Structures are given as C-alpha cells and as structure tokens.
Amino acid sequence: MKNENRDVVCQQCGNCCHVDLAAYVTADDMRLWEKEGRHDVIAHVLANDVMWSGDKVVNRFGSNIETCRMSCIYLNWEGPSAFCGIYEVRTNVCRRYVPGSSNLCPQYGRKPR
C-alpha cells in the first residue's frame, strides 16, 4: 500500500470489498468478534474455509478461488454508495486499507486533497 495516499477520501464505491472476507481474518479479528459477541461473523468465516496464500485466495484443498467474482457478504448498498454491514467490527485488513492505495480503488494514483 502507498502510505502517501492517507488523505485521499473514500468514494464509497465498494471496489475494495470485492474479495472474500474470510481470506483476510486474523486471530485479532476473531478475538474482537468473540469479545463483541459477533458469533454470526465467526460462523461465516469458519464455514467458508478459505485463506490467503501468497497472492491468491485458496480453499482448504489448495484450489485457487477467483476473487474477482466474490464480494464480502457484509458489503451493502444505499443507492450508489457502498457501506460495511460490520463497520464497527470490520477486519484489521479493512481498517488498515487506505483509499487510493491499490488498483482496486478508482482513486489509485490520484494526489491527496
């Protein structure tokens, strides 16, 4: 990620949410959900049994999963704007994502305001 984009404002396009949440869950995420009583989120993650391996998402058999066809199940829409259904307890990778820091974002390469 490019840290110089920290001042780029999120446009709520949802592009960064088009990967599977379960692939990016950390032990810290699981502890947060346990503490917050979010057993629904934990159950979803455990049921999907996928993980990030190098530069791709794979299932428990090691088969590549095409992330371009996947969206986080917590991605919601209000008109043209995307929002996170578990924003307060979203994963660490989502908390750390910087708008414009990857080519997933339409603001990639733009200068901060």
C-alpha positions as CSV (number, residue, x, y, z in Angstrom):
1,M,0.0,0.0,0.0
2,K,1.1,3.5,-0.7
3,N,1.0,5.5,2.5
4,E,1.2,8.8,0.8
5,N,-2.5,8.4,-0.1
6,R,-3.6,8.7,3.5
7,D,-5.6,11.9,2.7
8,V,-7.5,10.5,-0.3
9,V,-11.2,10.5,0.7
10,C,-13.1,7.2,0.2
11,Q,-15.8,7.5,-2.5
12,Q,-17.8,4.5,-1.1
13,C,-17.6,2.6,-4.4
14,G,-17.2,-0.8,-2.8
15,N,-14.4,-1.9,-5.1
16,C,-12.1,-2.8,-2.2
17,C,-14.8,-5.1,-0.8
18,H,-14.8,-7.4,-3.9
19,V,-12.7,-10.1,-2.2
20,D,-13.7,-12.7,0.4
21,L,-13.7,-11.5,3.9
22,A,-12.8,-15.0,5.2
23,A,-9.4,-14.9,3.4
24,Y,-8.2,-11.9,5.5
25,V,-9.3,-12.8,9.0
26,T,-6.6,-12.6,11.7
27,A,-6.5,-14.0,15.2
28,D,-7.1,-10.5,16.5
29,D,-10.2,-10.2,14.3
30,M,-11.5,-13.4,15.8
31,R,-10.8,-12.2,19.4
32,L,-12.6,-8.9,18.7
33,W,-15.7,-10.8,17.4
34,E,-15.7,-13.1,20.3
35,K,-15.4,-10.1,22.7
36,E,-18.2,-8.3,20.9
37,G,-20.4,-11.4,20.8
38,R,-20.4,-11.5,17.0
39,H,-20.8,-15.2,16.7
40,D,-22.6,-14.7,13.4
41,V,-19.4,-13.3,11.8
42,I,-17.3,-16.0,13.3
43,A,-19.7,-18.7,12.0
44,H,-19.5,-17.2,8.5
45,V,-15.7,-17.2,8.5
46,L,-15.4,-20.7,9.8
47,A,-18.0,-22.0,7.3
48,N,-16.1,-20.6,4.2
49,D,-12.8,-22.3,5.0
50,V,-10.7,-20.1,2.6
51,M,-7.4,-18.4,3.1
52,W,-4.9,-16.0,1.6
53,S,-1.9,-17.8,0.2
54,G,0.7,-15.7,-1.3
55,D,-1.1,-13.6,-4.0
56,K,-4.3,-15.6,-4.2
57,V,-7.2,-16.9,-2.3
58,V,-7.4,-20.7,-2.0
59,N,-9.9,-23.2,-0.5
60,R,-8.9,-25.9,2.0
61,F,-7.8,-28.1,-0.9
62,G,-5.4,-25.5,-2.2
63,S,-7.5,-24.7,-5.3
64,N,-7.4,-21.1,-6.4
65,I,-10.6,-19.1,-5.9
66,E,-11.4,-16.3,-8.3
67,T,-11.7,-13.3,-6.0
68,C,-12.8,-11.0,-8.9
69,R,-16.2,-12.7,-8.7
70,M,-16.5,-12.5,-5.0
71,S,-17.8,-9.7,-2.7
72,C,-17.7,-9.5,1.0
73,I,-21.1,-10.6,2.3
74,Y,-21.1,-7.5,4.5
75,L,-20.9,-5.1,1.6
76,N,-24.2,-3.3,1.5
77,W,-25.6,-0.6,-0.8
78,E,-27.6,2.6,-0.2
79,G,-28.3,3.9,-3.6
80,P,-24.9,4.2,-5.4
81,S,-22.9,4.2,-2.1
82,A,-21.4,1.2,-0.5
83,F,-21.2,0.6,3.2
84,C,-19.9,-2.1,5.5
85,G,-22.5,-4.0,7.5
86,I,-20.0,-4.8,10.2
87,Y,-18.1,-1.5,10.1
88,E,-17.6,-1.2,13.9
89,V,-16.0,-4.7,14.0
90,R,-14.6,-5.0,10.5
91,T,-11.3,-6.9,10.0
92,N,-7.9,-5.4,10.6
93,V,-7.2,-5.5,6.8
94,C,-10.3,-3.4,6.2
95,R,-9.3,-1.0,9.0
96,R,-5.8,-0.5,7.5
97,Y,-7.0,-0.1,3.9
98,V,-6.1,3.3,2.6
99,P,-8.3,4.6,-0.2
100,G,-6.3,5.0,-3.4
101,S,-3.5,2.7,-2.2
102,S,-4.2,-0.1,-4.7
103,N,-5.5,-0.6,-8.2
104,L,-8.8,-1.9,-6.7
105,C,-9.6,1.7,-6.0
106,P,-10.7,4.1,-8.8
107,Q,-8.6,6.8,-7.0
108,Y,-5.4,4.8,-7.4
109,G,-2.6,7.2,-8.3
110,R,-4.6,10.3,-7.5
111,K,-2.9,13.0,-5.5
112,P,-4.3,13.6,-1.9
113,R,-6.6,16.6,-1.4
